[in-house]
Amino acid sequence: MLHLRLIVPADLRDAVLSRLDDCVGVTHVVLLPDAAVRPAGDVVLCDVARESADEVLAGLRGTGLTERGAIDVQEVELTLSAAADEAERLAPGEGADALVWEEVSDITHEESTLTGVYLAFLAVATMLAACGAVLDSAILVVGAMAVGPEFGPLAGLCVALVQRRARPALRSLNALIAGFAVAMALTVGFSLLMDGLGLFSHERFEAARPNTSFIWQPDATSFVVAFLAGVAGLLSLTSSKAGLLVGVAISVTTVPAAANAAVALGYGDFRQFWGSSLQLLLNMAGIVLAGVLTLLVQQGAWRRIRSRAAAGGRSA
């Protein structure tokens, strides 16, 4: 269940309550007249089955509530109520499969914005991956994948493409391009510093690295792995049963490839630089393609479920 707290101007009260009454899956509606001070209005509380959340939120937006009032949405971990059980029974589909666009858009907006923290995480992850590449340490490479924040902009780009929204798409692309450019530039300097300290060496970088050589030797499998990871990542973003950590941790070889490319550039090894760059592009393309297709399939399936439920309700 989701819990909604609405601040409703007095002249929108009837429209908002009517919207809530018209949607199945809504229960525990509470009206607190004149309880809100800024903005002024009533406070309306209700619980909504996750399966009905997208329809309910779209309907509330249609009343103009987001411009003049407020909608606050919170996840309810436990509800002991026969009315809630009945609301979930009447709502179409399963809550774990529900696609709540408002929730997905809000998460990806925050995660796909170019900020100082985002740049810091990406730079640290790339430097960590550079250590893993030079030392041929799979553990360090996996650690860098977990630290890297680049899945946020990749997911944001997928959502923006499906919704056909240019501004969020450009914001996500900016975070990806500028973020990787800054991270790789800093990693070039980091690798040269490590070389000067005797901790990195050109010989070690050029030596056989069986645990990490895949980073700069892309093949068809690289794209397949990225595609599957993209499916897993977007499912983790849209499903109520999957943790967001799944999406953050599926960097695959984006960060490691960028790191290897940066080290190779520092040493003037253009063979590894171009191989790593191709690996980076293949992985990002695979994740974005998989993410877009996953969202389209989920959107289509959810629309069919709601259409069948609506048709059943009319026939009843």
DABELDA-V821849 format. One record per backbone hydrogen bond with DSSP energy under -0.5 kcal/mol. CO is the residue of the C=O (numbers start at 0). NH is the residue of the N-H. E is the energy in kcal/mol with one decimal. If there is no record, write none. Layout:
BEGIN
CO NH E
CO NH E
END
This chain:
BEGIN
0 75 -2.4
1 3 -0.5
1 47 -3.2
2 73 -2.3
3 5 -0.5
3 45 -2.0
4 71 -2.4
5 7 -0.6
5 43 -2.6
6 8 -0.5
6 69 -1.5
7 41 -3.1
8 11 -2.0
8 12 -0.6
9 12 -1.1
11 15 -2.6
12 16 -2.7
13 17 -2.2
14 18 -2.0
15 19 -2.2
16 20 -2.2
17 21 -1.9
18 22 -0.9
19 22 -0.5
22 25 -0.8
24 48 -2.6
26 46 -3.0
29 31 -0.5
29 44 -2.6
30 32 -0.6
31 34 -1.5
31 42 -2.2
35 40 -1.5
38 37 -0.5
40 35 -2.4
41 7 -2.9
41 43 -0.5
42 31 -3.0
43 5 -3.3
44 29 -3.3
45 3 -3.2
46 26 -2.8
47 1 -2.9
48 51 -2.0
48 52 -0.7
49 52 -0.9
49 53 -0.5
51 55 -2.5
52 56 -2.9
53 57 -2.1
54 58 -2.2
55 59 -2.4
56 60 -2.3
57 61 -1.7
58 62 -0.6
59 62 -0.9
59 64 -1.3
60 63 -1.9
63 66 -0.6
63 67 -1.6
64 68 -3.0
69 6 -2.0
71 4 -2.5
73 2 -3.3
74 76 -0.6
78 80 -0.8
80 84 -2.0
81 85 -2.1
82 86 -2.2
83 87 -2.3
84 88 -1.7
85 89 -2.2
86 90 -1.7
93 96 -1.0
93 97 -0.7
94 97 -0.8
97 99 -0.7
98 100 -0.9
99 103 -2.3
100 104 -3.0
101 105 -2.0
102 106 -2.3
103 107 -2.5
104 108 -2.0
105 109 -1.7
106 110 -2.2
107 111 -1.6
109 112 -0.8
112 114 -0.8
114 118 -2.3
115 119 -2.4
116 120 -2.7
117 121 -2.5
118 122 -2.7
119 123 -2.6
120 124 -2.7
121 125 -2.3
122 126 -2.4
123 127 -2.6
124 128 -2.4
125 129 -1.9
126 130 -1.9
127 131 -1.9
128 132 -2.6
129 133 -2.5
130 134 -2.4
131 135 -0.6
131 136 -2.6
132 135 -0.5
135 137 -0.7
136 140 -1.6
137 141 -2.5
138 142 -2.3
139 143 -2.2
140 144 -1.9
141 145 -1.9
142 146 -1.8
143 147 -2.3
148 151 -1.4
149 153 -1.6
150 154 -3.0
151 155 -2.7
152 156 -2.4
153 157 -1.9
154 158 -2.5
155 159 -2.4
156 160 -2.4
157 161 -2.2
158 162 -2.4
159 163 -0.8
159 164 -2.5
163 165 -0.6
164 168 -1.3
165 169 -2.6
166 170 -2.3
167 171 -2.3
168 172 -2.5
169 173 -2.4
170 174 -2.0
171 175 -2.1
172 176 -3.0
173 177 -2.2
173 178 -0.6
174 178 -1.2
175 179 -2.4
176 180 -2.1
177 181 -2.5
178 182 -2.6
179 183 -2.7
180 184 -2.1
181 185 -2.5
182 186 -1.9
183 187 -2.1
184 188 -1.7
185 189 -2.3
186 190 -2.9
187 191 -2.0
188 192 -2.2
189 193 -2.6
190 194 -2.0
191 195 -2.4
192 196 -1.7
193 198 -2.6
193 199 -1.4
194 197 -1.2
200 204 -2.0
201 205 -2.1
202 206 -1.1
208 211 -1.0
208 212 -1.7
211 214 -1.7
212 215 -1.1
213 216 -0.7
218 221 -0.7
218 222 -1.0
219 223 -1.9
220 224 -2.9
221 225 -2.1
222 226 -2.5
223 227 -2.5
224 228 -2.5
225 229 -2.2
226 230 -2.0
227 231 -2.3
228 232 -2.7
229 233 -2.4
230 234 -2.3
231 235 -2.0
232 236 -1.2
233 237 -1.9
234 238 -2.3
238 241 -0.5
242 245 -1.4
242 246 -0.6
243 247 -1.8
244 248 -2.4
246 249 -0.7
250 253 -2.5
252 256 -1.7
253 257 -2.2
254 258 -2.5
255 259 -2.8
256 260 -2.3
257 261 -2.0
258 262 -2.4
259 263 -2.6
260 264 -2.2
261 265 -2.0
262 266 -1.8
263 267 -0.7
263 268 -2.7
264 267 -0.6
267 269 -1.2
268 272 -1.8
269 273 -2.5
270 274 -2.0
271 275 -2.8
272 276 -2.4
273 277 -2.4
274 278 -2.1
275 279 -2.4
276 280 -2.3
277 281 -2.8
278 282 -2.3
279 283 -2.2
280 284 -2.6
281 285 -2.5
282 286 -2.4
283 287 -2.4
284 288 -2.6
285 289 -2.4
286 290 -2.6
287 291 -2.7
288 292 -2.4
289 293 -2.6
290 294 -2.3
291 295 -2.4
292 296 -2.6
293 297 -2.6
294 298 -2.8
295 299 -2.7
296 300 -2.7
297 301 -2.5
298 302 -2.1
299 303 -2.0
300 304 -2.1
301 305 -2.3
302 306 -2.4
303 307 -2.6
304 308 -2.2
305 309 -2.5
306 310 -2.5
307 311 -2.5
308 312 -2.2
309 313 -2.0
310 314 -2.2
311 315 -1.9
END
